[in-house]
Amino acid sequence: MQAYQGLFVLDAGQGVAGPYCGMLLAACGADVVKLEPPEGDWSRGLTTRQDRQSVLHVSFNRGKRSVMLDLKTEAGRVAAQRLAAQADVLIESFRPGVAARLGLGPESAKPDAVCLSISGFGQAGPYAERPCTDSVAQAFSGLATLNEGLDGAPHKVGALVSDVFTGLSAFAAVQAALAERARDAAPRRRVLDVSLMAGTAALIAPQIAEAGLLGQAPALLNVPAGSYRAACGGWVMVTLVRDPEFVTLCRVLGLPPLAEDARFASFAARAAHRGALLPLLREAFAQQDVAHWVRALQAERLLAERVNTPIDWLADPHVRAVGAAGMVAQPELGQVPMPALPGVGAWLPPAPALGAHNAELLGQ
């Protein structure tokens, strides 16, 4: 896709959310320049890394050019401001107020620029200055309470869901602003305020809505949906969306009497008596291996699947057949397996080395 060919984007974001938005714009044809401090985006130092490049950085910064500037110096700020003045889209993730002090706020951008600020808690409000990460956003939003472990404690989801969903939300907002700009005869700047706090809450909107409506924690959804260990040691994930499916599940597991037990007659009843129900299901699943249960459950049109590891996913024949993953030839790291971008599917050029385009961009 080249929908944004000719669009110049200055990406002064670090971490995941802002850079992911920038990478999606690059996937759609935009010229995205990543502005980094002398030490580089902090994502370059996390996960498997080599020569100031990391898997985390590669995952969210492909297809960009990199310029390294020291914004603590006058020369660095002037150069950054000149880049910002050319940008159709300006992305920043500094603490609230910092971009303006550096001369990288909306007032420094083109008269018709789209200016995106990504932060933890937003540009205003009592928590605007609070530090925030993906984990903090998961905790603050209530997402962690929806991921209760076997120890009874709330846990963060083991992926950067707050960062990624916020980045996607920012990308959608930027696209809407660009579409509006194309129809607007009078040039004006469009300023977007996107936060991890709001992005994560949007991700769990049904649970927040139900909790607010009832004045209490939302009910457990789809009991006995969940993961069950099979005889081989692997896990099977099962979910139900209609009450009659519980009858089918009991029949497949060889437990038809459970479907006639009044304690388990509905989703609400099963949620109230899950302490009695779940041990019986776990015992049944432990009698056969994963392959058996997946075949048997899917044969009855029930929603069931083996629980894969990322390695399992990469090796799956369906993933290979539809081209859902490919290899990125990253100079510092070698051949890096990477999922395609859904809908876009672009195999972007490798992520840039720190400051790789300084001479090219600063010369301009």
C-alpha positions, 0 to 999 in steps of 0.5 A, a space after each residue: 500500500 502506498 496511500 501515504 506516499 509523499 507524506 513526511 512523518 517525524 517520529 520522535 516517539 520512543 518505546 512501542 506505542 508511538 513507534 508502532 504508529 510510525 511504522 504503520 504509516 511507513 507501511 502505507 508509504 510514508 517517509 518516516 524519520 525516527 528522531 533519537 537521542 545519542 543513546 538511542 531509543 530505549 527499546 534498543 536496549 531491551 530483548 535480544 540485542 546486538 550493536 544497538 539493535 534489538 528484537 523489540 526495536 526491530 519489531 516496531 521501527 522497520 521502514 524508517 530512517 534514523 537521525 540522532 540528535 542531542 536535544 540538550 544542545 542548541 544545534 541539536 534542537 535547531 536541527 530537530 525543529 527544522 525537521 519538525 517544521 517540514 513534517 505532515 505528521 509529528 509524533 512525540 512521546 515526551 513527558 507533557 510539556 517537554 515537546 513545547 520546551 524543545 520547540 517540537 510542539 504543535 506550534 512548531 509544525 506545518 500549519 496543516 500538520 497532524 500532531 500526535 502526543 502519546 503519553 501514559 496518562 494524557 497531556 492534562 489532569 492530575 496524573 499527567 506527570 506520572 511515569 507509565 509503562 505497559 505494566 502500569 497501564 494494565 494495572 491502572 485500567 483494571 486489565 490485570 484483574 481480568 487475568 487472575 492467575 492460579 495463585 489468585 493474584 492479578 497478573 499483567 498479560 505477557 505481551 505489550 498489549 497496552 502499548 500495541 493497542 494504544 499504537 493502533 488507536 493512534 494510527 487510526 486517529 492519525 488516519 482520520 485526521 489526515 482524511 479530514 485534512 484532505 477535505 479541509 480547504 483552510 489549513 489548520 493543525 490537528 492535535 491528537 492526545 492519546 494515552 496508554 491509560 485510555 487506550 488500555 481502558 478502550 481495550 476492555 470496554 465491555 468489562 468496564 461498562 458492565 462494572 459501572 452499570 452493576 457497581 461491582 466487578 463484572 461477572 466471569 465470562 463464558 464459564 467454563 471457558 479456559 485452558 486445560 492440561 491434557 495427558 501429554 502435558 500440553 494445553 487445550 483452550 476451550 470457549 463457549 458462546 451459547 449455553 447449549 454448547 455446554 451440553 455438547 462439551 459434557 458429552 465429548 468429555 464423557 460427563 453427560 450428567 453434568 449437563 443435567 445438574 442445575 448448578 451448571 444450567 447456565 453461564 451465570 450458574 456455572 460462574 457461581 459454582 465454578 469451584 465444583 465444576 472446574 476440577 471435574 473438567 480438569 480431571 476429564 481433560 487429563 485423560 487424553 492428549 491435546 491432539 485427541 481433544 482438539 479433534 474431538 471438540 472441533 468435530 462438534 464445532 466447538 471453539 477449541 484449539 491447542 495452546 501454541 508457543 510462539 515457536 509452534 506458531 511459526 512452524 504451523 503449516 497454516 501460518 506458512 501457507 498464508 504467508 502470515 510470517 516472514 524473515 526480516 534481514 536485519 543487518 545487526 541481528 541476522 534473519 529475524 522471523 516476523 509476523 506480517 502486518 494484518 491487512 497491510 502485509 508489507 515486508 518493510 526494510 530493516 530497522 535503521 541503525 542509530 543515526 544511519 541517516 544523519 548525513 543524508 537528512 541533516 545535509 538536506 
